[in-house]
Amino acid sequence: MAEEKKYSPGVEKYIREAKTFLARQEEIRTRMQRMKFDTIAVHGLYSLEEALNRNQGAIIEPLYLATSQGYRDSDELEAALAYLIPTWCYTRIANPTTYYLEYVLALLEGYKTGCETSCVVTSSGMAAIMMAVDPFLVKQKEGPEKINFVSSIQLYGGTYQHFSVRKMKERGIEVRWVLRPEDIEEWKAKIDENTRFLYVEAPSNPQQSFCDVKALADLAHSWEIPLIFDATCATPALMRPIAYGADIVVHSLTKSITTGGLAIGGALISKKPIVTRVKNDDPNFKASFAEYVKFWPYRDNGPAASPFNALMAINDLRTLRMRMDTVSQNCQKVAEFLEKHPRVYQVDYLGLPSYKLYPLAKKYMKLVDSDDGSGQEVNRYGHLMSFRVDGPPENARKVFDRFRIIFRATDLGRIKSVATIPAISTHQQQGEEARRMADIPPQLIRLCVGAENPDDIIEDLNQALNSL
């Protein structure tokens, strides 16, 4: 918000109106916080009152495709552009439809965490990552400053490329890679007084790495730096890292949240406040980081989400918990089949008791608002897995090319099952050495299991593997 100063009576009138509106919105938000996860996902902050009073009774959030907002007079224009009243003014800065998505994501990521949260929605997951990390990578003093951050190397290929090329090669910011994110001692060894944040993706794409979320957050906070967490594959239905101390959560909304495959988007959700020793004159930088990003870097850099894409995400989000339950169970069944197949030498899936990180994932990956009969939430491990085909890399390609139902594409999180070979697709630019460090051999096929009957997916995999 702008610094306090004297405004004309007309501007003051709009400020008073805004305070009344915001108080009512806070009442609705407080009311929704008492609801269950599914109810929040279905309704968000789009209330009956708003539908009747502002949107002609539409029971579904309206799509606002207009590029800009008109104002009643110069006083309202001044108040809006000084951030004194709620406004969307221009869709590059904000939009009513994207606001609806931001509100519901903030509530879902903060669900049962005991933390207040804020959210900004972006044009893609990569845009969300850029907006999450860049504000911490500014120089804090004159002259050379050896800025670094510490990240797991087991990341989506685009994230690795962004960190290694855009940050390290082009800007000279050192990235210190952690090869085993479950090993807290390795993280400890990489941090120093110039470290700006810790970054992790869990479960990772494609090799299913994981970490001790609470221990990692505690470590970050002991150095007064934030933990930034990519929870795309888990979604808030299976894990909410903020509950364990993470400061900022990013998502590619394109994936599990917008499962229909009709839209691209990203999201940054932050708890209030975050931990950081980076100095910034804006009080929201620490108090409500996502709002700070939306007011300033987001406005100036322009990674705005399309309102149409936001609406697609809102509609898919309504059934998130139920979908993640279904696809997780499907993936579990497929992984158990592949684990026993003679043509597969390794299956990477957090839900397999034989998998090295199963005990750690079991601690954190749970279906929200479920009950195993004893009052405990049921473990679910998501829809993403990978398997490694026995023999030379050509065997993996032969199996991949034989799929009849499973789509061959770089996408994931779809309602339909999709597979790729990361070494020749999503992680191709990473290079052979970096893929070796990240444990992505050419024999690895990444499989994202959809909502089909899992028996049909198993049959498809079986015929492809038996062709060898």
SEKOLLUM-518323 format. One record per residue (C-alpha): residue in one letter; x, y, z. Coordinates in Angstrom, 3 decimals. Layout:
<pts>
+----+----------+----------+----------+
! aa !     east !    north !       up !
+----+----------+----------+----------+
!  A !        X !        Y !        Z !
...
+----+----------+----------+----------+
</pts>
This chain:
<pts>
+----+----------+----------+----------+
! aa !     east !    north !       up !
+----+----------+----------+----------+
!  M !    0.000 !    0.000 !    0.000 !
!  A !    1.137 !    3.567 !   -0.619 !
!  E !    2.589 !    5.669 !    2.175 !
!  E !    0.094 !    7.811 !    4.072 !
!  K !   -0.556 !   11.299 !    2.819 !
!  K !   -3.487 !   13.685 !    2.438 !
!  Y !   -5.960 !   12.846 !   -0.294 !
!  S !   -8.946 !   14.707 !   -1.678 !
!  P !  -12.390 !   14.089 !   -0.152 !
!  G !  -13.337 !   12.080 !   -3.235 !
!  V !  -10.364 !    9.736 !   -2.843 !
!  E !  -11.048 !    9.382 !    0.881 !
!  K !  -14.619 !    8.370 !    0.072 !
!  Y !  -13.380 !    5.492 !   -2.085 !
!  I !  -10.924 !    4.445 !    0.610 !
!  R !  -13.770 !    4.246 !    3.141 !
!  E !  -15.837 !    2.173 !    0.713 !
!  A !  -12.863 !   -0.122 !    0.194 !
!  K !  -12.424 !   -0.677 !    3.923 !
!  T !  -16.049 !   -1.761 !    4.208 !
!  F !  -15.631 !   -4.122 !    1.246 !
!  L !  -12.382 !   -5.583 !    2.604 !
!  A !  -13.933 !   -6.147 !    6.022 !
!  R !  -16.710 !   -8.116 !    4.374 !
!  Q !  -14.183 !  -10.125 !    2.354 !
!  E !  -12.306 !  -10.908 !    5.548 !
!  E !  -15.525 !  -12.204 !    7.112 !
!  I !  -16.028 !  -14.524 !    4.123 !
!  R !  -12.392 !  -15.679 !    4.248 !
!  T !  -12.673 !  -16.400 !    7.970 !
!  R !  -15.888 !  -18.314 !    7.376 !
!  M !  -14.304 !  -20.376 !    4.584 !
!  Q !  -11.274 !  -21.200 !    6.753 !
!  R !  -13.635 !  -23.164 !    8.996 !
!  M !  -14.799 !  -25.302 !    6.069 !
!  K !  -13.370 !  -28.620 !    4.905 !
!  F !  -10.820 !  -28.874 !    2.088 !
!  D !  -13.354 !  -29.978 !   -0.543 !
!  T !  -15.735 !  -27.133 !    0.321 !
!  I !  -12.952 !  -24.578 !   -0.001 !
!  A !  -11.903 !  -26.102 !   -3.341 !
!  V !  -15.459 !  -25.882 !   -4.673 !
!  H !  -16.320 !  -22.377 !   -3.441 !
!  G !  -13.124 !  -20.452 !   -2.695 !
!  L !  -14.048 !  -16.882 !   -1.788 !
!  Y !  -16.710 !  -16.645 !   -4.480 !
!  S !  -19.631 !  -16.198 !   -2.144 !
!  L !  -23.380 !  -16.211 !   -2.659 !
!  E !  -23.347 !  -12.503 !   -1.794 !
!  E !  -20.811 !  -11.710 !   -4.491 !
!  A !  -22.692 !  -13.758 !   -7.055 !
!  L !  -25.961 !  -11.922 !   -6.367 !
!  N !  -24.628 !   -8.418 !   -5.796 !
!  R !  -21.837 !   -8.203 !   -8.385 !
!  N !  -22.259 !  -10.943 !  -10.988 !
!  Q !  -25.963 !  -11.191 !  -11.801 !
!  G !  -26.369 !  -14.359 !   -9.763 !
!  A !  -23.801 !  -16.468 !  -11.679 !
!  I !  -23.089 !  -19.517 !   -9.517 !
!  I !  -19.731 !  -20.151 !  -11.242 !
!  E !  -16.965 !  -17.558 !  -11.115 !
!  P !  -17.260 !  -15.339 !  -14.215 !
!  L !  -14.559 !  -15.105 !  -16.866 !
!  Y !  -13.348 !  -11.520 !  -17.197 !
!  L !  -11.594 !  -11.277 !  -20.566 !
!  A !  -11.459 !   -7.479 !  -20.634 !
!  T !   -7.916 !   -6.093 !  -20.632 !
!  S !   -8.648 !   -3.224 !  -18.275 !
!  Q !  -10.994 !   -1.776 !  -15.661 !
!  G !  -12.882 !    1.481 !  -16.066 !
!  Y !  -13.306 !    3.933 !  -13.167 !
!  R !  -16.142 !    6.159 !  -12.094 !
!  D !  -14.044 !    9.312 !  -11.877 !
!  S !  -10.511 !   10.645 !  -11.387 !
!  D !  -10.699 !   10.131 !   -7.610 !
!  E !  -11.333 !    6.394 !   -7.970 !
!  L !   -8.600 !    6.157 !  -10.614 !
!  E !   -6.098 !    7.851 !   -8.274 !
!  A !   -7.050 !    5.627 !   -5.345 !
!  A !   -6.782 !    2.484 !   -7.453 !
!  L !   -3.422 !    3.221 !   -9.054 !
!  A !   -1.959 !    4.156 !   -5.650 !
!  Y !   -3.041 !    0.697 !   -4.372 !
!  L !   -5.331 !    2.351 !   -1.822 !
!  I !   -8.381 !    0.319 !   -2.850 !
!  P !   -8.917 !   -3.149 !   -4.365 !
!  T !   -8.557 !   -2.910 !   -8.110 !
!  W !   -7.499 !   -4.833 !  -11.162 !
!  C !   -6.934 !   -1.852 !  -13.482 !
!  Y !   -5.085 !   -3.897 !  -16.151 !
!  T !   -4.950 !   -7.669 !  -16.663 !
!  R !   -1.143 !   -7.693 !  -16.737 !
!  I !   -1.337 !   -6.536 !  -13.114 !
!  A !   -4.469 !   -8.312 !  -11.892 !
!  N !   -7.849 !   -9.593 !  -13.037 !
!  P !  -11.026 !  -10.633 !  -11.185 !
!  T !  -10.879 !  -14.199 !  -12.514 !
!  T !   -7.244 !  -14.679 !  -11.486 !
!  Y !   -8.097 !  -13.186 !   -8.090 !
!  Y !  -10.641 !  -15.984 !   -7.563 !
!  L !   -7.943 !  -18.558 !   -8.279 !
!  E !   -5.411 !  -16.848 !   -6.005 !
!  Y !   -7.848 !  -16.747 !   -3.095 !
!  V !   -8.697 !  -20.440 !   -3.277 !
!  L !   -5.074 !  -21.555 !   -3.717 !
!  A !   -3.996 !  -19.498 !   -0.728 !
!  L !   -6.710 !  -21.090 !    1.410 !
!  L !   -5.938 !  -24.639 !    0.243 !
!  E !   -2.176 !  -24.347 !    0.704 !
!  G !   -2.741 !  -22.856 !    4.156 !
!  Y !   -5.385 !  -25.426 !    5.130 !
!  K !   -4.793 !  -26.811 !    8.651 !
!  T !   -1.315 !  -25.293 !    8.762 !
!  G !   -2.062 !  -22.636 !   11.374 !
!  C !   -0.540 !  -20.064 !    8.993 !
!  E !   -2.032 !  -17.191 !    7.047 !
!  T !   -1.118 !  -17.341 !    3.367 !
!  S !   -1.169 !  -15.207 !    0.225 !
!  C !   -0.917 !  -16.176 !   -3.445 !
!  V !   -0.026 !  -14.791 !   -6.854 !
!  V !   -0.901 !  -16.712 !  -10.023 !
!  T !    1.446 !  -16.595 !  -13.010 !
!  S !    1.458 !  -17.532 !  -16.684 !
!  S !    3.371 !  -20.787 !  -16.076 !
!  G !    5.170 !  -22.784 !  -13.425 !
!  M !    8.520 !  -21.445 !  -14.618 !
!  A !    7.228 !  -17.885 !  -14.203 !
!  A !    6.241 !  -18.739 !  -10.623 !
!  I !    9.740 !  -20.081 !   -9.925 !
!  M !   11.343 !  -16.952 !  -11.384 !
!  M !    9.099 !  -14.707 !   -9.291 !
!  A !    9.841 !  -16.776 !   -6.173 !
!  V !   13.636 !  -16.669 !   -6.387 !
!  D !   14.557 !  -13.378 !   -8.074 !
!  P !   13.631 !  -11.012 !   -5.207 !
!  F !   16.196 !  -12.780 !   -2.988 !
!  L !   19.026 !  -12.476 !   -5.521 !
!  V !   19.476 !   -8.700 !   -5.457 !
!  K !   22.753 !   -7.125 !   -4.344 !
!  Q !   22.678 !   -5.826 !   -0.785 !
!  K !   25.883 !   -3.796 !   -0.823 !
!  E !   28.272 !   -1.955 !   -3.129 !
!  G !   30.999 !   -3.830 !   -4.948 !
!  P !   31.282 !   -7.560 !   -5.635 !
!  E !   28.991 !   -9.782 !   -3.606 !
!  K !   29.218 !  -13.565 !   -3.820 !
!  I !   25.533 !  -14.483 !   -3.753 !
!  N !   24.598 !  -18.171 !   -3.728 !
!  F !   21.630 !  -20.412 !   -3.137 !
!  V !   21.433 !  -24.122 !   -2.384 !
!  S !   19.189 !  -26.410 !   -4.404 !
!  S !   18.544 !  -30.081 !   -4.904 !
!  I !   19.842 !  -31.146 !   -8.321 !
!  Q !   16.857 !  -33.469 !   -8.654 !
!  L !   14.563 !  -31.006 !  -10.367 !
!  Y !   12.340 !  -30.624 !  -13.396 !
!  G !   14.661 !  -30.012 !  -16.370 !
!  G !   13.364 !  -26.479 !  -16.962 !
!  T !   14.131 !  -25.520 !  -13.365 !
!  Y !   17.657 !  -26.920 !  -13.655 !
!  Q !   18.163 !  -24.951 !  -16.867 !
!  H !   16.858 !  -21.757 !  -15.275 !
!  F !   19.177 !  -22.105 !  -12.295 !
!  S !   22.288 !  -23.287 !  -14.118 !
!  V !   22.069 !  -20.993 !  -17.157 !
!  R !   19.919 !  -17.964 !  -16.345 !
!  K !   21.182 !  -17.585 !  -12.793 !
!  M !   24.670 !  -19.083 !  -12.678 !
!  K !   26.019 !  -18.639 !  -16.215 !
!  E !   24.368 !  -15.350 !  -17.152 !
!  R !   24.227 !  -13.567 !  -13.782 !
!  G !   27.131 !  -15.138 !  -11.936 !
!  I !   24.987 !  -16.343 !   -9.026 !
!  E !   26.388 !  -19.567 !   -7.633 !
!  V !   24.078 !  -22.548 !   -7.390 !
!  R !   25.260 !  -25.157 !   -4.909 !
!  W !   23.778 !  -28.514 !   -5.838 !
!  V !   22.654 !  -31.093 !   -3.307 !
!  L !   22.803 !  -34.601 !   -4.783 !
!  R !   20.856 !  -36.370 !   -2.019 !
!  P !   18.093 !  -34.048 !   -0.752 !
!  E !   17.093 !  -36.530 !    1.960 !
!  D !   20.533 !  -36.031 !    3.550 !
!  I !   20.285 !  -32.973 !    5.838 !
!  E !   24.043 !  -33.038 !    6.420 !
!  E !   24.686 !  -32.407 !    2.736 !
!  W !   22.461 !  -29.330 !    2.894 !
!  K !   24.286 !  -28.095 !    5.984 !
!  A !   27.652 !  -28.378 !    4.253 !
!  K !   26.554 !  -26.102 !    1.389 !
!  I !   25.176 !  -23.117 !    3.341 !
!  D !   27.155 !  -20.023 !    4.326 !
!  E !   26.522 !  -16.349 !    5.170 !
!  N !   26.010 !  -15.517 !    1.465 !
!  T !   23.276 !  -18.137 !    0.921 !
!  R !   19.936 !  -16.502 !    0.115 !
!  F !   17.543 !  -19.470 !    0.205 !
!  L !   17.168 !  -23.245 !    0.006 !
!  Y !   15.204 !  -24.742 !   -2.891 !
!  V !   13.766 !  -28.230 !   -3.199 !
!  E !   11.279 !  -30.108 !   -5.362 !
!  A !    9.470 !  -33.051 !   -3.754 !
!  P !    8.383 !  -35.466 !   -4.990 !
!  S !   10.864 !  -34.684 !   -7.747 !
!  N !   10.240 !  -35.109 !  -11.457 !
!  P !   11.098 !  -37.723 !  -12.619 !
!  Q !   13.194 !  -39.661 !  -10.115 !
!  Q !   10.967 !  -39.342 !   -7.024 !
!  S !   13.462 !  -37.814 !   -4.621 !
!  F !   12.156 !  -36.490 !   -1.319 !
!  C !   13.378 !  -34.630 !    1.752 !
!  D !   12.658 !  -34.209 !    5.440 !
!  V !   10.561 !  -31.059 !    5.019 !
!  K !   10.552 !  -29.944 !    8.643 !
!  A !   14.255 !  -30.567 !    9.171 !
!  L !   15.079 !  -28.641 !    6.009 !
!  A !   12.851 !  -25.712 !    6.990 !
!  D !   14.401 !  -25.646 !   10.458 !
!  L !   17.873 !  -25.623 !    8.907 !
!  A !   16.971 !  -22.742 !    6.593 !
!  H !   15.515 !  -20.724 !    9.452 !
!  S !   18.597 !  -21.280 !   11.603 !
!  W !   20.419 !  -19.262 !    8.931 !
!  E !   17.533 !  -16.744 !    8.629 !
!  I !   16.817 !  -17.757 !    5.056 !
!  P !   13.617 !  -19.108 !    3.480 !
!  L !   12.827 !  -22.582 !    2.218 !
!  I !   11.253 !  -22.471 !   -1.253 !
!  F !    9.396 !  -25.678 !   -2.092 !
!  D !    8.105 !  -26.939 !   -5.458 !
!  A !    5.146 !  -29.156 !   -4.513 !
!  T !    3.690 !  -29.508 !   -8.010 !
!  C !    3.446 !  -33.307 !   -7.955 !
!  A !    1.957 !  -33.483 !   -4.458 !
!  T !   -0.566 !  -30.621 !   -4.666 !
!  P !   -2.130 !  -29.327 !   -1.432 !
!  A !   -4.343 !  -32.422 !   -1.446 !
!  L !   -1.390 !  -34.654 !   -0.480 !
!  M !    1.079 !  -32.310 !    1.218 !
!  R !    1.163 !  -28.682 !    2.365 !
!  P !    4.830 !  -27.840 !    3.021 !
!  I !    3.925 !  -24.636 !    4.864 !
!  A !    2.588 !  -26.825 !    7.685 !
!  Y !    6.156 !  -28.018 !    8.276 !
!  G !    7.855 !  -24.645 !    8.014 !
!  A !    8.350 !  -23.965 !    4.297 !
!  D !    8.104 !  -20.253 !    3.523 !
!  I !    7.157 !  -20.271 !   -0.162 !
!  V !    5.454 !  -22.973 !   -2.235 !
!  V !    5.411 !  -22.969 !   -6.032 !
!  H !    3.274 !  -24.982 !   -8.412 !
!  S !    3.007 !  -25.578 !  -12.090 !
!  L !   -0.775 !  -25.346 !  -12.226 !
!  T !   -0.521 !  -26.882 !  -15.690 !
!  K !    0.078 !  -30.250 !  -14.074 !
!  S !   -1.993 !  -31.960 !  -11.385 !
!  I !   -4.181 !  -28.989 !  -10.510 !
!  T !   -5.354 !  -28.281 !  -14.083 !
!  T !   -5.586 !  -31.955 !  -14.872 !
!  G !   -7.815 !  -31.511 !  -17.928 !
!  G !   -4.812 !  -30.315 !  -19.923 !
!  L !   -6.498 !  -27.199 !  -21.305 !
!  A !   -4.429 !  -24.452 !  -19.682 !
!  I !   -0.956 !  -23.398 !  -18.580 !
!  G !   -0.354 !  -21.576 !  -15.310 !
!  G !    1.760 !  -21.273 !  -12.199 !
!  A !    1.306 !  -20.194 !   -8.613 !
!  L !    3.408 !  -18.817 !   -5.778 !
!  I !    1.968 !  -19.160 !   -2.269 !
!  S !    3.752 !  -17.686 !    0.730 !
!  K !    3.106 !  -17.877 !    4.444 !
!  K !    2.795 !  -14.689 !    6.487 !
!  P !    5.518 !  -13.775 !    7.337 !
!  I !    8.454 !  -15.465 !    5.630 !
!  V !   11.941 !  -15.789 !    7.076 !
!  T !   14.651 !  -13.838 !    5.244 !
!  R !   17.571 !  -11.579 !    6.027 !
!  V !   17.403 !   -9.865 !    2.623 !
!  K !   16.589 !   -6.204 !    3.172 !
!  N !   13.741 !   -4.611 !    1.251 !
!  D !   11.984 !   -1.296 !    1.892 !
!  D !    8.516 !   -2.708 !    1.211 !
!  P !    6.999 !   -4.104 !    4.450 !
!  N !    5.119 !   -6.781 !    2.473 !
!  F !    8.412 !   -8.324 !    1.367 !
!  K !    8.515 !  -10.259 !    4.644 !
!  A !    4.953 !   -9.809 !    5.868 !
!  S !    3.154 !  -11.110 !    2.754 !
!  F !    5.706 !  -12.056 !    0.113 !
!  A !    3.201 !  -13.130 !   -2.571 !
!  E !    1.425 !   -9.778 !   -2.288 !
!  Y !    4.755 !   -7.970 !   -2.555 !
!  V !    5.527 !   -9.930 !   -5.722 !
!  K !    2.123 !   -9.122 !   -7.204 !
!  F !    2.335 !   -5.390 !   -6.452 !
!  W !    5.864 !   -4.859 !   -7.770 !
!  P !    8.052 !   -7.472 !   -9.574 !
!  Y !    5.043 !   -9.206 !  -11.153 !
!  R !    3.607 !   -5.891 !  -12.316 !
!  D !    6.933 !   -4.776 !  -13.782 !
!  N !    8.009 !   -8.061 !  -15.394 !
!  G !    4.628 !   -9.072 !  -16.794 !
!  P !    4.294 !  -12.868 !  -16.212 !
!  A !    0.519 !  -12.509 !  -15.953 !
!  A !   -1.795 !  -15.497 !  -16.174 !
!  S !   -4.486 !  -15.567 !  -18.814 !
!  P !   -7.937 !  -15.160 !  -17.210 !
!  F !   -9.199 !  -18.018 !  -19.379 !
!  N !   -6.441 !  -20.299 !  -18.090 !
!  A !   -7.240 !  -19.223 !  -14.538 !
!  L !  -10.860 !  -20.248 !  -15.002 !
!  M !   -9.803 !  -23.644 !  -16.366 !
!  A !   -7.661 !  -24.127 !  -13.259 !
!  I !  -10.504 !  -23.080 !  -10.939 !
!  N !  -12.860 !  -25.611 !  -12.498 !
!  D !  -10.385 !  -28.506 !  -12.286 !
!  L !   -9.366 !  -27.515 !   -8.762 !
!  R !  -12.856 !  -28.192 !   -7.394 !
!  T !  -12.303 !  -31.973 !   -7.479 !
!  L !   -8.596 !  -31.970 !   -6.580 !
!  R !   -8.707 !  -34.127 !   -3.450 !
!  M !  -10.896 !  -36.806 !   -5.049 !
!  R !   -8.788 !  -36.895 !   -8.206 !
!  M !   -5.493 !  -37.137 !   -6.354 !
!  D !   -6.920 !  -39.997 !   -4.333 !
!  T !   -7.941 !  -41.865 !   -7.500 !
!  V !   -4.769 !  -41.329 !   -9.517 !
!  S !   -2.589 !  -42.111 !   -6.496 !
!  Q !   -4.312 !  -45.451 !   -6.014 !
!  N !   -4.018 !  -46.158 !   -9.733 !
!  C !   -0.315 !  -45.311 !   -9.721 !
!  Q !    0.245 !  -47.511 !   -6.673 !
!  K !   -1.265 !  -50.504 !   -8.479 !
!  V !    0.773 !  -49.842 !  -11.638 !
!  A !    3.998 !  -49.433 !   -9.641 !
!  E !    3.405 !  -52.735 !   -7.825 !
!  F !    2.937 !  -54.471 !  -11.175 !
!  L !    6.110 !  -52.978 !  -12.673 !
!  E !    8.135 !  -53.838 !   -9.572 !
!  K !    7.565 !  -57.544 !  -10.332 !
!  H !    8.104 !  -57.374 !  -14.103 !
!  P !   11.252 !  -59.199 !  -15.293 !
!  R !   12.010 !  -56.517 !  -17.913 !
!  V !   12.168 !  -53.737 !  -15.294 !
!  Y !   15.230 !  -53.432 !  -13.084 !
!  Q !   14.082 !  -50.526 !  -10.896 !
!  V !   10.832 !  -48.731 !  -10.058 !
!  D !   10.971 !  -45.295 !   -8.476 !
!  Y !    7.742 !  -44.638 !   -6.597 !
!  L !    7.396 !  -43.276 !   -3.091 !
!  G !    4.473 !  -45.603 !   -2.340 !
!  L !    6.490 !  -48.806 !   -2.647 !
!  P !    7.725 !  -50.086 !    0.748 !
!  S !   10.858 !  -51.333 !   -1.032 !
!  Y !   11.714 !  -47.828 !   -2.270 !
!  K !   14.540 !  -46.183 !   -0.342 !
!  L !   12.583 !  -43.010 !    0.512 !
!  Y !    9.305 !  -44.697 !    1.412 !
!  P !    9.634 !  -44.108 !    5.208 !
!  L !   10.320 !  -40.400 !    4.673 !
!  A !    7.466 !  -39.944 !    2.212 !
!  K !    5.097 !  -41.871 !    4.495 !
!  K !    5.688 !  -39.203 !    7.140 !
!  Y !    4.527 !  -36.356 !    4.902 !
!  M !    2.390 !  -37.614 !    1.996 !
!  K !   -1.189 !  -37.952 !    3.228 !
!  L !   -4.575 !  -37.428 !    1.632 !
!  V !   -6.094 !  -34.404 !    3.326 !
!  D !   -9.316 !  -34.977 !    5.321 !
!  S !   -9.126 !  -38.758 !    4.876 !
!  D !   -9.458 !  -41.320 !    7.675 !
!  D !   -7.906 !  -44.783 !    7.846 !
!  G !  -10.464 !  -45.843 !   10.484 !
!  S !   -8.302 !  -44.863 !   13.440 !
!  G !   -8.483 !  -41.105 !   12.982 !
!  Q !   -5.254 !  -40.924 !   10.965 !
!  E !   -5.079 !  -39.598 !    7.408 !
!  V !   -4.447 !  -42.178 !    4.670 !
!  N !   -1.101 !  -42.160 !    2.887 !
!  R !   -1.224 !  -41.385 !   -0.815 !
!  Y !    1.872 !  -40.910 !   -2.952 !
!  G !    0.700 !  -39.193 !   -6.121 !
!  H !    0.427 !  -40.076 !   -9.796 !
!  L !    4.064 !  -39.713 !  -10.903 !
!  M !    6.540 !  -42.573 !  -11.004 !
!  S !    9.392 !  -43.806 !  -13.161 !
!  F !   10.694 !  -47.213 !  -14.130 !
!  R !   13.954 !  -48.380 !  -15.655 !
!  V !   13.915 !  -50.880 !  -18.472 !
!  D !   16.463 !  -53.677 !  -18.337 !
!  G !   19.189 !  -53.692 !  -20.978 !
!  P !   20.582 !  -50.902 !  -23.188 !
!  P !   18.824 !  -47.533 !  -23.704 !
!  E !   17.379 !  -48.809 !  -26.987 !
!  N !   15.164 !  -51.152 !  -24.985 !
!  A !   13.503 !  -48.245 !  -23.196 !
!  R !   12.797 !  -46.607 !  -26.554 !
!  K !   11.337 !  -49.841 !  -27.939 !
!  V !    8.995 !  -50.178 !  -24.961 !
!  F !    8.067 !  -46.498 !  -25.144 !
!  D !    7.240 !  -46.732 !  -28.850 !
!  R !    4.929 !  -49.717 !  -28.256 !
!  F !    2.443 !  -47.915 !  -25.996 !
!  R !   -1.100 !  -48.053 !  -27.363 !
!  I !   -3.084 !  -46.206 !  -24.668 !
!  I !   -0.416 !  -44.253 !  -22.817 !
!  F !    0.371 !  -40.982 !  -24.568 !
!  R !    3.981 !  -40.186 !  -25.482 !
!  A !    4.426 !  -36.558 !  -24.419 !
!  T !    6.425 !  -34.367 !  -22.057 !
!  D !    3.303 !  -33.445 !  -20.097 !
!  L !    2.271 !  -34.840 !  -16.726 !
!  G !   -0.592 !  -34.541 !  -14.269 !
!  R !   -3.177 !  -35.282 !  -16.921 !
!  I !   -6.439 !  -37.148 !  -16.464 !
!  K !   -4.957 !  -39.422 !  -19.159 !
!  S !   -1.790 !  -41.451 !  -18.594 !
!  V !    1.295 !  -39.883 !  -20.170 !
!  A !    4.897 !  -41.084 !  -20.461 !
!  T !    8.211 !  -39.686 !  -21.627 !
!  I !   11.908 !  -40.542 !  -21.644 !
!  P !   13.428 !  -37.611 !  -19.718 !
!  A !   16.979 !  -38.137 !  -21.019 !
!  I !   15.822 !  -37.279 !  -24.552 !
!  S !   13.071 !  -34.800 !  -23.651 !
!  T !   12.493 !  -32.843 !  -20.443 !
!  H !   16.098 !  -33.194 !  -19.229 !
!  Q !   17.903 !  -33.381 !  -22.589 !
!  Q !   19.520 !  -29.929 !  -22.254 !
!  Q !   20.785 !  -30.783 !  -18.789 !
!  G !   23.659 !  -32.743 !  -20.300 !
!  E !   24.885 !  -36.259 !  -19.630 !
!  E !   26.997 !  -35.431 !  -16.570 !
!  A !   24.246 !  -33.454 !  -14.821 !
!  R !   21.729 !  -36.199 !  -15.626 !
!  R !   24.079 !  -38.720 !  -14.052 !
!  M !   24.314 !  -36.557 !  -10.922 !
!  A !   20.516 !  -36.261 !  -10.842 !
!  D !   20.060 !  -40.011 !  -11.398 !
!  I !   18.293 !  -39.826 !  -14.767 !
!  P !   19.687 !  -42.662 !  -16.932 !
!  P !   18.562 !  -43.139 !  -20.548 !
!  Q !   16.783 !  -46.376 !  -19.532 !
!  L !   14.340 !  -44.412 !  -17.332 !
!  I !   10.753 !  -43.918 !  -18.490 !
!  R !    8.679 !  -41.404 !  -16.571 !
!  L !    5.050 !  -42.403 !  -16.248 !
!  C !    2.230 !  -40.247 !  -14.953 !
!  V !   -0.776 !  -42.453 !  -14.308 !
!  G !   -4.196 !  -40.988 !  -15.038 !
!  A !   -7.755 !  -41.846 !  -14.088 !
!  E !   -8.228 !  -44.761 !  -16.496 !
!  N !   -8.916 !  -48.183 !  -15.049 !
!  P !   -5.396 !  -49.164 !  -13.921 !
!  D !   -5.842 !  -52.685 !  -15.325 !
!  D !   -5.919 !  -51.224 !  -18.828 !
!  I !   -2.719 !  -49.261 !  -18.208 !
!  I !   -1.057 !  -52.387 !  -16.803 !
!  E !   -2.079 !  -54.346 !  -19.909 !
!  D !   -0.587 !  -51.650 !  -22.132 !
!  L !    2.680 !  -51.666 !  -20.172 !
!  N !    2.793 !  -55.454 !  -20.177 !
!  Q !    2.431 !  -55.818 !  -23.921 !
!  A !    5.073 !  -53.144 !  -24.495 !
!  L !    7.574 !  -54.706 !  -22.088 !
!  N !    6.930 !  -58.224 !  -23.373 !
!  S !    7.832 !  -57.082 !  -26.879 !
!  L !   11.512 !  -57.059 !  -25.918 !
+----+----------+----------+----------+
</pts>
